């Protein structure tokens, strides 16, 4: 049996789900070095971030018959439930990821955009063995046919966390976000995405707008500055712990998954969820590819280094679900 430190939270009996992609990256660095067969994808980073605080976690993603081969059999080593890995093609999604010296990068699907689309799952594809769920992380554009499937399975999905994914043109109509917010518990996006949607760089107003549109928790991720979390009864600004950064890829996804996992373990503890989400993000950036959520040796140290500023509670607000 795994022994968790006192600072960690252990999840319950229902599974927590991350519904998004698993991708195997071929990474090329500016100096020409190549790192093949690196696990990635928003869903995997979210799942491993959540699994730190809710060990019964599953990634729900389309995979290929070649998953074990192209990933060097690394996935089982992360301790996630395997029920949600559904074979959709001979090939797992693979991406050519090229880093430039200026810090930018390009990402090209090796099997093309059509193959990428065939690998996408909806809530209708979630196996019955994983339902009902304690909570579900979603990474999806605001305009998608599978939001109807979210509505039809809403009661089985538990606490719903939506990390907004901009559309293929990098745009999202705020009216589409407003339409979806009342059916969601938590909505998150980063500063640049919020600026594109709301046409302003004002994290406080942007987060408040999401809350006013009907979600119960609004989260604005501000990079090195930290993350702003607001509910109808609290406002929390969490600052990430210092640690050596190897690769920032997936940090935002891990933050979102970590928040959902910690919240499900201790519902209503906004500050605790924010702290643990920051730890999940810090855990994700110490290597290329997702961190093993069962590697818990530095959790207490990271929690101790996580700063929370401006905790503000209002008795007249309603607690989120």
C-alpha positions as CSV (number, residue, x, y, z in Angstrom):
1,X,0.0,0.0,0.0
2,X,1.3,3.5,-0.9
3,X,1.9,5.7,2.1
4,X,1.0,9.4,1.4
5,X,2.5,12.3,3.3
6,X,0.2,14.2,5.7
7,X,0.1,17.1,3.3
8,X,-1.3,15.0,0.5
9,X,-5.0,14.2,0.0
10,X,-6.2,10.7,-1.0
11,X,-9.1,10.4,-3.3
12,X,-12.2,8.3,-2.9
13,X,-13.7,5.3,-4.7
14,X,-15.2,6.9,-7.9
15,X,-12.7,7.5,-10.7
16,X,-11.7,11.0,-11.8
17,X,-11.5,11.3,-15.6
18,X,-9.4,13.4,-18.0
19,X,-11.1,13.4,-21.5
20,X,-8.6,14.7,-24.1
21,X,-5.7,13.5,-26.2
22,X,-2.7,11.3,-25.6
23,X,0.1,12.2,-28.0
24,X,3.5,10.7,-28.5
25,X,5.9,13.5,-29.4
26,X,9.1,13.5,-31.4
27,X,11.0,16.5,-29.9
28,X,13.7,18.3,-31.8
29,X,15.8,20.9,-29.8
30,X,17.5,24.0,-31.2
31,X,20.9,22.3,-31.1
32,X,19.7,19.4,-33.2
33,X,19.2,16.9,-30.5
34,X,16.2,14.6,-30.8
35,X,14.1,13.1,-28.1
36,X,11.8,10.4,-29.6
37,X,8.7,8.8,-28.2
38,X,7.9,11.3,-25.4
39,X,4.4,11.0,-23.9
40,X,2.3,14.1,-24.0
41,X,-1.1,15.6,-24.8
42,X,-3.4,17.8,-22.7
43,X,-5.4,14.9,-21.3
44,X,-2.3,13.0,-20.1
45,X,-0.8,16.1,-18.3
46,X,-4.2,16.8,-16.7
47,X,-4.6,13.1,-15.6
48,X,-1.2,12.9,-14.0
49,X,-1.7,16.3,-12.3
50,X,-5.0,15.1,-10.9
51,X,-3.6,11.6,-9.9
52,X,-1.3,13.2,-7.3
53,X,-4.4,14.0,-5.2
54,X,-6.9,11.5,-6.5
55,X,-5.0,8.3,-7.3
56,X,-8.0,6.6,-9.0
57,X,-7.7,8.6,-12.2
58,X,-8.2,7.6,-15.8
59,X,-7.2,9.2,-19.1
60,X,-10.0,8.8,-21.6
61,X,-8.4,9.0,-25.1
62,X,-8.2,7.4,-28.5
63,X,-5.1,5.4,-29.0
64,X,-3.6,3.2,-31.7
65,X,-2.7,-0.5,-31.8
66,X,1.0,0.7,-31.7
67,X,0.7,2.5,-28.4
68,X,3.0,0.2,-26.4
69,X,5.6,0.2,-29.2
70,X,5.7,4.0,-30.0
71,X,5.7,5.0,-26.3
72,X,8.3,2.5,-25.2
73,X,5.7,1.0,-22.8
74,X,6.0,4.1,-20.6
75,X,2.3,4.7,-19.9
76,X,1.6,1.9,-17.4
77,X,4.4,3.3,-15.3
78,X,2.3,6.4,-14.5
79,X,-0.3,4.4,-12.5
80,X,-3.4,5.6,-14.3
81,X,-6.5,3.4,-14.9
82,X,-6.3,1.8,-18.3
83,X,-10.1,1.5,-18.9
84,X,-10.3,4.8,-20.9
85,X,-7.6,4.0,-23.5
86,X,-9.8,3.1,-26.5
87,X,-8.3,1.8,-29.7
88,X,-9.4,3.8,-32.7
89,X,-6.7,3.3,-35.3
90,X,-3.6,1.3,-36.1
91,X,-1.6,4.5,-35.1
92,X,-1.5,6.5,-31.9
93,X,-1.4,10.3,-32.4
94,X,2.2,11.3,-33.0
95,X,3.5,14.8,-33.3
96,X,6.7,16.4,-34.5
97,X,7.5,19.0,-31.9
98,X,10.3,21.5,-32.8
99,X,11.7,24.0,-30.3
100,X,13.4,27.1,-31.6
101,X,16.2,29.1,-30.0
102,X,13.8,32.0,-29.2
103,X,11.6,29.8,-27.1
104,X,8.8,29.3,-29.7
105,X,7.9,25.9,-31.1
106,X,6.0,24.3,-33.9
107,X,3.9,21.2,-33.7
108,X,2.8,19.1,-36.6
109,X,0.8,15.9,-36.5
110,X,2.8,13.1,-38.1
111,X,-0.2,11.3,-39.5
112,X,-2.0,14.5,-40.5
113,X,-5.1,16.4,-39.3
114,X,-7.6,13.9,-40.5
115,X,-6.1,11.1,-38.5
116,X,-6.0,13.5,-35.5
117,X,-9.7,14.1,-35.8
118,X,-10.6,10.4,-36.0
119,X,-8.9,9.9,-32.7
120,X,-11.1,12.3,-30.8
121,X,-13.5,10.9,-28.2
122,X,-16.7,12.4,-26.8
123,X,-18.4,11.7,-23.4
124,X,-20.5,9.1,-25.2
125,X,-17.3,7.0,-25.6
126,X,-16.5,6.9,-21.9
127,X,-16.7,3.2,-20.8
128,X,-19.4,2.3,-18.3
129,X,-16.7,0.9,-16.0
130,X,-15.6,4.5,-15.4
131,X,-19.0,5.9,-14.6
132,X,-20.3,7.5,-12.5
133,X,-17.2,9.7,-12.1
134,X,-16.3,11.9,-9.2
135,X,-15.2,14.6,-11.7
136,X,-14.3,15.1,-15.3
137,X,-11.7,17.3,-17.0
138,X,-12.6,18.5,-20.5
139,X,-10.3,20.2,-23.0
140,X,-12.4,21.2,-25.9
141,X,-13.3,24.3,-28.1
142,X,-16.5,26.1,-27.2
143,X,-18.1,25.1,-30.5
144,X,-18.2,21.3,-30.7
145,X,-20.9,18.8,-31.4
146,X,-20.0,16.8,-28.3
147,X,-21.3,19.4,-25.9
148,X,-24.7,17.7,-26.4
149,X,-23.1,14.5,-25.1
150,X,-21.8,16.4,-22.1
151,X,-25.3,17.5,-21.3
152,X,-26.8,14.1,-21.8
153,X,-24.3,12.4,-19.4
154,X,-24.0,15.4,-17.0
155,X,-25.1,13.5,-13.9
156,X,-22.6,10.7,-14.5
157,X,-19.6,13.1,-15.0
158,X,-19.5,14.6,-11.5
159,X,-17.7,17.9,-11.0
160,X,-17.0,19.3,-14.5
161,X,-13.8,21.2,-15.2
162,X,-13.5,22.9,-18.6
163,X,-10.1,24.1,-19.7
164,X,-11.0,26.2,-22.7
165,X,-9.4,25.2,-25.9
166,X,-9.4,28.0,-28.6
167,X,-10.7,26.9,-32.0
168,X,-8.5,26.0,-34.9
169,X,-8.0,29.7,-35.8
170,X,-7.1,30.6,-32.3
171,X,-10.4,32.4,-31.6
172,X,-13.5,31.8,-29.5
173,X,-16.7,33.8,-29.5
174,X,-17.4,34.9,-25.9
175,X,-21.1,34.2,-26.5
176,X,-20.3,30.5,-27.0
177,X,-18.4,30.5,-23.7
178,X,-21.3,32.3,-21.9
179,X,-23.8,29.7,-23.2
180,X,-21.8,26.8,-21.7
181,X,-20.8,28.3,-18.3
182,X,-24.1,27.5,-16.5
183,X,-23.6,23.8,-17.0
184,X,-20.0,23.7,-15.7
185,X,-18.5,23.8,-12.3
186,X,-15.0,25.1,-13.1
187,X,-13.7,27.0,-16.1
188,X,-10.1,27.9,-16.7
189,X,-7.9,29.6,-19.4
190,X,-4.6,31.3,-19.5
191,X,-4.0,35.1,-19.8
192,X,-3.3,35.2,-23.5
193,X,-6.5,33.1,-24.2
194,X,-8.6,35.3,-22.0
195,X,-7.3,38.4,-23.8
196,X,-8.3,37.0,-27.1
197,X,-11.8,36.1,-25.9
198,X,-12.6,39.1,-23.9
199,X,-10.5,41.6,-25.9
200,X,-8.9,43.0,-22.7
201,X,-5.9,42.1,-20.5
202,X,-7.6,42.3,-17.1
203,X,-7.5,38.9,-15.2
204,X,-9.8,40.1,-12.4
205,X,-12.5,41.3,-14.7
206,X,-12.2,38.3,-17.0
207,X,-12.4,35.8,-14.2
208,X,-15.4,37.7,-12.7
209,X,-17.1,37.6,-16.1
210,X,-16.8,33.8,-16.2
211,X,-18.3,33.6,-12.7
212,X,-21.1,35.9,-13.6
213,X,-21.9,33.8,-16.7
214,X,-22.7,30.9,-14.4
215,X,-19.7,28.7,-13.6
216,X,-19.0,28.1,-9.9
217,X,-15.2,28.5,-10.0
218,X,-13.2,30.7,-12.5
219,X,-9.5,30.2,-12.9
220,X,-7.1,32.5,-14.8
221,X,-3.6,31.1,-15.2
222,X,-1.0,33.9,-15.4
223,X,2.2,32.0,-16.0
224,X,5.1,32.8,-13.7
225,X,2.8,35.3,-11.8
226,X,0.7,32.4,-10.6
227,X,-3.1,31.8,-10.9
228,X,-6.2,33.7,-9.9
229,X,-9.0,31.6,-8.5
230,X,-12.4,33.1,-7.7
231,X,-15.7,31.8,-6.5
232,X,-18.8,33.5,-5.2
233,X,-17.4,33.2,-1.7
234,X,-13.6,33.5,-2.1
235,X,-10.7,34.9,-4.1
236,X,-7.3,33.3,-4.1
237,X,-4.1,34.3,-5.8
238,X,-1.6,31.3,-5.8
239,X,2.1,31.7,-6.6
240,X,4.0,28.7,-8.0
241,X,6.8,27.2,-6.0
242,X,10.3,27.7,-7.2
243,X,11.9,24.7,-8.9
244,X,14.2,23.8,-11.7
245,X,12.3,24.1,-15.0
246,X,13.1,21.6,-17.7
247,X,10.1,22.0,-19.9
248,X,6.9,24.1,-19.3
249,X,4.8,22.0,-21.7
250,X,1.7,20.7,-20.0
251,X,2.0,22.9,-16.9
252,X,-1.4,24.5,-17.4
253,X,-3.1,21.2,-18.1
254,X,-1.5,19.7,-14.9
255,X,-2.6,22.7,-12.9
256,X,-6.2,22.2,-14.1
257,X,-6.1,18.4,-13.4
258,X,-4.5,19.1,-10.0
259,X,-7.1,21.6,-9.0
260,X,-9.9,19.2,-9.9
261,X,-8.3,16.2,-8.1
262,X,-7.7,18.3,-5.0
263,X,-11.1,19.8,-5.0
264,X,-12.8,16.4,-5.4
265,X,-10.8,15.2,-2.4
266,X,-11.7,18.2,-0.3
267,X,-14.8,20.0,-1.8
268,X,-15.1,23.7,-1.0
269,X,-11.4,24.1,0.0
270,X,-10.5,26.8,-2.6
271,X,-7.2,27.6,-1.1
272,X,-6.2,24.0,-0.7
273,X,-7.1,23.1,-4.2
274,X,-5.2,26.1,-5.6
275,X,-2.1,25.2,-3.6
276,X,-2.2,21.6,-4.8
277,X,-2.8,22.7,-8.4
278,X,0.3,24.8,-8.3
279,X,2.2,21.8,-7.0
280,X,0.9,19.6,-9.8
281,X,2.1,22.2,-12.3
282,X,5.5,22.4,-10.7
283,X,5.7,18.6,-10.7
284,X,5.0,18.6,-14.5
285,X,7.9,21.0,-15.5
286,X,10.8,19.1,-14.0
287,X,11.3,16.8,-17.0
288,X,10.2,16.3,-20.6
289,X,6.9,14.5,-20.6
290,X,4.5,14.1,-17.7
291,X,5.8,13.4,-14.2
292,X,4.9,10.2,-12.4
293,X,2.1,11.1,-10.0
294,X,3.3,8.4,-7.6
295,X,6.7,10.1,-7.2
296,X,5.8,12.0,-4.0
297,X,9.2,12.6,-2.4
298,X,9.1,16.4,-2.9
299,X,5.4,17.2,-2.4
300,X,5.8,18.6,1.1
301,X,8.6,20.8,0.0
302,X,6.7,22.1,-3.0
303,X,3.6,22.7,-0.9
304,X,5.7,24.6,1.6
305,X,7.1,26.8,-1.2
306,X,3.7,27.6,-2.7
307,X,2.6,31.0,-1.7
308,X,-1.0,32.1,-1.5
309,X,-1.7,35.9,-1.5
310,X,-4.9,37.8,-1.1
311,X,-7.2,35.1,0.3
312,X,-10.5,36.9,0.6
313,X,-13.7,35.3,1.7
314,X,-17.2,36.7,1.5
315,X,-19.9,35.2,3.7
316,X,-22.7,36.3,1.3
317,X,-21.5,34.0,-1.6
318,X,-22.7,30.5,-2.4
319,X,-20.2,27.7,-2.2
320,X,-19.4,26.0,-5.5
321,X,-20.3,22.4,-5.9
